[in-house]
Amino acid sequence: MTNYKLKTISTTEKNLLNKQSSWYAYEQSISEEYKEFFYDELLFDLARPWPLEIKDCKFFVGSGKDEEEKDDDRWAFRGHGGTISVNDYPSSLKNIENWEYIFNKYKPKSILETGTNSAIFGFLCYKFLGNDFELTTIDCEPNSKICVDKVNEYFNNDLIEFHEMNIPHDLKDFYIETQFDFVFIDSGHDEETLTAELEFCINEDIPIIAFDDYSLPQVDEMIKKFLTDNTNYQLVDVFNGISGSGMGDIKIVKRDE
Ligand SMILES: C[S@@+](CC[C@H](N)C(=O)[O-])C[C@H]1O[C@@H](n2cnc3c(N)ncnc32)[C@H](O)[C@@H]1O
């Protein structure tokens, strides 16, 4: 029998975790079905406060004036942990289950992700879609590339392609031949960024759009506006994460066939 044990991290980094719900607190009771995920050293590494030991992100976690502060005792990536986080085992489990369901239902092949972060979504693509997908992923954070390269290397393939860009400024000029069949919108979550993302979706004729964090009022407003302006798209799925966690609230809209 495999003797599962979570990877050890430094005490400083461990102190950044919420001890009540971090994976360490659940180490003995991690779900049988998804044990392989939670004890996977790379997934653990991507979901920890300093993914792959990266601490010096250009855009690190913080808000308002604190964002300018340089503090070693902080999570490295801005917006980290929205999909899977070592800080929250129950929500991570729920999100893994949801994404397994979404991938099985929609079977996407040419995927676009806005907001790469530490490449956790790319890891899930390999796990659930095998080698039958290609993912283009974009982020303004240059360190996301290190994570993407690591995930590709780990799965011994090159199915994830990273592009560094500032979405509101650069996305309109992004030219790519790929015809996407699915987009996961998970970057800035503000009106300006979402507007640029949705214009791109319409121009590129992407039939399925998954919005993360629809529980943020500005995101849900944009979804409503999008459905009003584009009556050939319908809301087809709504997923709710664990209440109050801020993780796993996803809405999916689909273009009429
Ligand atoms: C919530 S995280 C993405 C999580 C990731 N999709 C996952 O599943 O783990 C949001 C990411 O969006 C990026 N982001 C925010 N604003 C952006 C912008 N204007 N242009 C490009 N990327 C942006 C941040 O750097 C951050 O890495």
The ligand as an SDF file (V2000), in Angstrom:
LIG
                    3D

 27 29  0  0  0  0  0  0  0  0999 V2000
   -7.3420   33.7950  -10.1690 C   0  0  0  0  0  0  0  0  0  0  0  0
   -5.7670   33.7990  -10.9560 S   0  0  0  0  0  0  0  0  0  0  0  0
   -5.9510   32.5540  -12.1910 C   0  0  0  0  0  0  0  0  0  0  0  0
   -6.0390   31.1580  -11.6410 C   0  0  0  0  0  0  0  0  0  0  0  0
   -5.8900   30.0550  -12.6560 C   0  0  0  0  0  0  0  0  0  0  0  0
   -6.7920   30.2370  -13.7780 N   0  0  0  0  0  0  0  0  0  0  0  0
   -6.1200   28.6890  -12.0380 C   0  0  0  0  0  0  0  0  0  0  0  0
   -7.0350   27.9880  -12.4700 O   0  0  0  0  0  0  0  0  0  0  0  0
   -5.3900   28.3260  -11.1140 O   0  0  0  0  0  0  0  0  0  0  0  0
   -5.8290   35.2970  -11.8710 C   0  0  0  0  0  0  0  0  0  0  0  0
   -4.6120   35.5780  -12.7500 C   0  0  0  0  0  0  0  0  0  0  0  0
   -4.9720   36.5980  -13.6620 O   0  0  0  0  0  0  0  0  0  0  0  0
   -3.8580   37.3980  -13.9150 C   0  0  0  0  0  0  0  0  0  0  0  0
   -4.3010   38.7240  -14.3630 N   0  0  0  0  0  0  0  0  0  0  0  0
   -4.9460   39.6690  -13.6660 C   0  0  0  0  0  0  0  0  0  0  0  0
   -5.1480   40.7590  -14.4110 N   0  0  0  0  0  0  0  0  0  0  0  0
   -4.6010   40.5020  -15.6250 C   0  0  0  0  0  0  0  0  0  0  0  0
   -4.4560   41.2610  -16.8220 C   0  0  0  0  0  0  0  0  0  0  0  0
   -4.9150   42.5000  -16.9070 N   0  0  0  0  0  0  0  0  0  0  0  0
   -3.8340   40.6930  -17.8830 N   0  0  0  0  0  0  0  0  0  0  0  0
   -3.3590   39.4200  -17.7960 C   0  0  0  0  0  0  0  0  0  0  0  0
   -3.4590   38.6660  -16.6840 N   0  0  0  0  0  0  0  0  0  0  0  0
   -4.0690   39.2030  -15.6050 C   0  0  0  0  0  0  0  0  0  0  0  0
   -3.1140   37.4610  -12.5850 C   0  0  0  0  0  0  0  0  0  0  0  0
   -1.7430   37.7570  -12.8070 O   0  0  0  0  0  0  0  0  0  0  0  0
   -3.3820   36.0780  -12.0020 C   0  0  0  0  0  0  0  0  0  0  0  0
   -2.3010   35.2060  -12.2360 O   0  0  0  0  0  0  0  0  0  0  0  0
  1  2  1  0
  2  3  1  0
  2 10  1  0
  3  4  1  0
  4  5  1  0
  5  6  1  0
  5  7  1  0
  7  8  2  0
  7  9  1  0
 10 11  1  0
 11 12  1  0
 11 26  1  0
 12 13  1  0
 13 14  1  0
 13 24  1  0
 14 15  1  0
 14 23  1  0
 15 16  2  0
 16 17  1  0
 17 18  1  0
 17 23  2  0
 18 19  1  0
 18 20  2  0
 20 21  1  0
 21 22  2  0
 22 23  1  0
 24 25  1  0
 24 26  1  0
 26 27  1  0
M  CHG  2   2   1   9  -1
M  END
$$$$
